[in-house]
Amino acid sequence: MKHVLLAAAMCVFSVFAAQALAAEQFLVKDGRAQAEIIIAENPPRTVRLAAHELQNYVEKISGARLPIATQPSDGVPVRVYVGRSPHTD
């Protein structure tokens, strides 16, 4: 369980670090999701758990629920990649 939480924290940290270098973007703005969580089509159980943990904690903090998808959507300004997938290779 510690490894899953560490992996989720590292993903979140890397997103925030990358976003700090880019234009001002938010995971949630004015109570509305501005991001989506991207995972592989058949992720390992730990990746699925980490994505759901991230989704739950962002919702607890902000009230907005980030969708979890296997393909990035057009029109979503921020993407959070959890685990390895064709999009991260």
Secondary structure in CASP SS format (residue, H / E / C, confidence):
PFRMAT SS
TARGET T0000
AUTHOR 0000-0000-0000
METHOD secondary structure of the structure
MODEL  1
M C 1.00
K H 1.00
H H 1.00
V H 1.00
L H 1.00
L H 1.00
A H 1.00
A H 1.00
A H 1.00
M H 1.00
C H 1.00
V H 1.00
F H 1.00
S H 1.00
V H 1.00
F H 1.00
A H 1.00
A H 1.00
Q H 1.00
A H 1.00
L H 1.00
A C 1.00
A C 1.00
E C 1.00
Q C 1.00
F C 1.00
L C 1.00
V E 1.00
K E 1.00
D C 1.00
G C 1.00
R E 1.00
A E 1.00
Q C 1.00
A E 1.00
E E 1.00
I E 1.00
I E 1.00
I C 1.00
A C 1.00
E C 1.00
N C 1.00
P C 1.00
P C 1.00
R H 1.00
T H 1.00
V H 1.00
R H 1.00
L H 1.00
A H 1.00
A H 1.00
H H 1.00
E H 1.00
L H 1.00
Q H 1.00
N H 1.00
Y H 1.00
V H 1.00
E H 1.00
K H 1.00
I H 1.00
S H 1.00
G C 1.00
A C 1.00
R C 1.00
L C 1.00
P C 1.00
I E 1.00
A E 1.00
T C 1.00
Q C 1.00
P C 1.00
S C 1.00
D C 1.00
G C 1.00
V C 1.00
P C 1.00
V E 1.00
R E 1.00
V E 1.00
Y E 1.00
V C 1.00
G C 1.00
R C 1.00
S C 1.00
P C 1.00
H C 1.00
T C 1.00
D C 1.00
END
